[in-house]
Amino acid sequence: MSDPINPADTPNSRPDCGGRCRAGGRPWLGAEPDDRAGAVQGNRRHRTGVGHQPGRHRHRRHPGAAVTIVDEHGTRSLAASNQTADHADALQFEFDEGPCLTALRTQQLVRIDDTSTDTRWPRWNRAVSGLGVRSVLSTPLLAGDDPVGAMKVYSERPMNYRPHDEHVMHLLAAQAAILLANTQSLQQARRLSRQLTEAVTSRDTIAAATGVLLARGAVSRQDAFVALAAAARESGRPVDDVARAMLAALTARNSNATGS
């Protein structure tokens, strides 16, 4: 699949920056400008047997790519290659419709051949058509059966994506999902580690709370603490805060019972 970020590499598409920029205005990496230009031209001759002829090959143009993640903060864009991709993503969240959100919800790859004629997400399609986005390919990032995000590419050309592009996107998404899931697991582990460290300094409160859970049927103190830590993780609060809240609620109930 072609570069999902940069416009097609043609002489007319490069900005005037003294021969030191590639498409998009960023410096070429790994070669001096003249060397890189020669390498590109040489590759074209090797593939076709002739020098590059404008118009002979169909170049795919991409106004951007972006990644969306799902974590404890909700569904949000993690990164976008440029302002167009970032704006297109933001419009999906604003309208609560679009190919990325649908890919997440259905856990299926979504393709738009032309935003000017597609009828599935009318508000989003109209808005991004004005940005120059005409075709889209979006695929979910799945960790097992759980969606952890989505990745997508936007093109200014209608009918830009084909089954081969879908296959490549599936391959990229599988690797990205593994990396993203491991990153989130590491963050959760670090967060739990911080909570447990903080819990050591509040062990009297936690000991009392685990005693309450034992009285309510927990098998052991370890099981009671695991349940307390799970409640803290789900609520996003430190373990000692959850323990104090549990004891305060128990004290309030006992007071009410005594008063009545």
N, C-alpha and C positions, 0 to 999 in steps of 0.2 A: 504494500500500500504506500502511496506517496506520502511525502512529509506532511503531517497534519497541521503544521504550524505556519510554515513560510510559503509565500506565493511562489508560483513557478519561476524557475531560474531562467529568465529570458533577458536579453540585453535591455529591452524597454522597461522591464520591471525593476531594474536596479536604480536606487537613488544616486544622485550626483554627489559622490563623496570622495572624488579623487581616485577612484579605482580601489578603495580600501574597504568597501562595505559589500556585504552580500544583501540579498533581498531582505527587506525588513530593517535595513540600516545598521545591522550589527556586523562587526568585523568577521572575516573568514577565520576559522580556527584551523591550526595545523599546517598552514602554508602561506607564503607570501601571496599577495593578490595576483601577480602575473603568473606565478607557478600554478595557483589554483585554477585560474582561467584556462591555462594550457591543459591541465589535468582533466578538467571537465570536458573541453573540446575533444581531447584525445579519447576519453571514454565514449563520447558520442560516435566518433569515427569507428571505434572498435565494435560497438554494438550494431551499427547500421552499415558499415563499410564505406560510408561517404561522410563528408562534412555535414554539420547540422544545417538543416534547411527549415527556416521558420514556417510553421503551418503544416509541416509534413507529419509531425507527431502531436497528438492531443495531450496538452498539459492540464493536469488537474490543479485547481486553485483552491486554497483553503484559507478562509479568513480567521480560523482559530480552532483551538481545542481546549477542553476543560475537564476537570475531575470534580465530582460531587461525592461527599462522604456522609455516612449515617453514623452518629455516635451519640453520647449522652446529651449533647447539646441540640440534637435534632438533625434534620437534613440541611446541609449547607455546602456551598462551593468551597473547595479546598484550594484550587488553583486554576488559573486561566492563562492562556498564552498571550492574550492581548485584550484590549478594551472591548472589541466586538464580541468575543467569546464570553467575557465577563458580563456584558450587558444582556446577551442572549440568555445566559443562565439566570440572571437576576429577574428577567421577565417571566421565566417559568415559575419562580417562587411567588412573584407578584400576582400572576393570574391563576396559580395553582393548576397549571396544565402545561403540557409539552412533552416531547419525546423522552427526555431524561427522567422525569417523574414517572412516566408510564413504564419505562424500562425497569425502574426500581420496583414499582408496584406489581408488575406482571412477571418480573424476573425473566424478561424476554428481550432480545435485541429489537430495536425499533429503527426503521429507516424512513426518511422522508425524501421522495424524489424531487418534489418541487413545492416549496412553501406557498407559492402563489396559487396552487390548485388543490393542495391537500386540505381536507375538511375536518380532520380529527381534532385539531386544537385551533379553532378559528381566530381567537384573539391573539394567541402567541404567534401564529403563522403570519398574520397581518403585520404585527409589530416587528418581527425579525426580517420580514421581506424589506422593510424600510431600512434595515441595517445592512442589506446586501447579502443576507443569508438565504440561499435558495435550496440547498439540500443538506441533510443531516444524517449522521449515523451515530446511534447511542446504544451502549450495551451495559448491562448491570455488572457489578463486581460482586461475586458470590463467594462467601466462605461457607462451604457446605450448602445448606439450604437457606442460609441467612444472607440477605443483601447488606453489604457494608459500604456500598457506594455505586457510582456509575461513571463511565467515561464516554466522551462524545467528541466528534469532529464536525465542524461546520464548513460548508463550501459555498462559494458565490456562484457556482455553476449548477444548473438543474441537472438531474439524472447523473450525478457525479459518482455515485457509489454502486458497486456491483457485488455479486456473491463472493468474489475473491477478497474484496475489502471487508466483508462481513466475517469471513474466515480469519483474516489477520486480526481483526478487532477481538474476536473470541480468544485467540491465542494471547494477545496482549492483556486482555481483561483477566484471564486466568492467573497470569503471573502477578499482575497488579493487585488482585484480590488477596493473594497469599501474603504479599508484602504488607498491605494495608491491615489485614486481620492480625498479623504478628505485631505490627506497630501498636495497634489498639490494645492487644493483649498485654504488651509490655507496659503501656501507660496504665492499664488497670492494675497490673501487678505492682507498679511503683506507687500508685495511689493507695492500694491496700497496705503496702509496706509502710507508707507514711502514717496511715490511720492506726496501724498496730503499734508503731513507735509512739505515737501520741497516747495510745491507750495505756502504755506502761506507766505513764505519769499520772494516770487517773484510775489505778487498779482497784482502789477501795470502792469507788462508784460502780465500776464494772463488775467487781465481785458481788456487790449487792444485787445488781441487775441479773447476773447469771444465777444467783440464788433464787430470784423470782421465777426465772424460766425453769429451773429445776423443780420448783414447787408446782409449776404448771404442766410438768410432764416430760421435760428434757431428760434424756437418758443419762448424761454425764455433764460435768462442767465444761468439757471440751465441746460437746455438742451444743451446749447452751451458748458458749462464746462464738461458735461458728454461726449460729442463728443470729446472734447480735451483730456480728461483723457483716453478715449478708444484708441485714436490715439497713445498716449504715451505708453499705455500698449502693444499694438500690435508691436510697434517699439522697446520696451524695453528701452525707454529713459524717463527721468523725464519730468513732465508736463511743467515746465518752459522752458526746452530746446525746446520742440515742439512748444510752444507759440512763443519763440524768432525766431525760424526758419520760422514760418508762417509770422511773421511781417517782417522779412528780405526779404522773397520772395515777399511780397506785395510791400515793398519799392522799390525793384529792378524792379518790373514790372512797378510801377508808374514812376520811373526814365527813363526807356526805352521808355515809352509812351510819356513822356515829351520831351525827346531828339529827338524822331522821328517827 
